[in-house]
Amino acid sequence: MEHLKNVQYLQKKTLARPADSNSEIPYVKELEEELLTKINKLGIGPGGLGGTQTALSVNVETYPTHIAGLPVAINICCHVNRHISRTL
């Protein structure tokens, strides 16, 4: 049960990351980039209407656990809840 609480916390933590950021851990960054590329190649597009931009970002967080109890949480978030900002 403790692992589930940890994964739920990490899931919410990924939503707080800026959409244009990547993990500082090299293998996780590579996974995020690979998943984003594959998701966008599906051609689902915004609202499932087709197109090349299905996802703006994929954020992955990791936590040590035994493989037999590997919890996974996925949060699909509407673009309204994600913002990219720039300072000029």
PyMOL commands that set and color helices and strands:
alter all, ss='L'
color gray80, all
select helices_A, chain A and resi 2-16+26-41+46-48+67-69+79-81
alter helices_A, ss='H'
color red, helices_A
deselect
rebuild
show_as cartoon
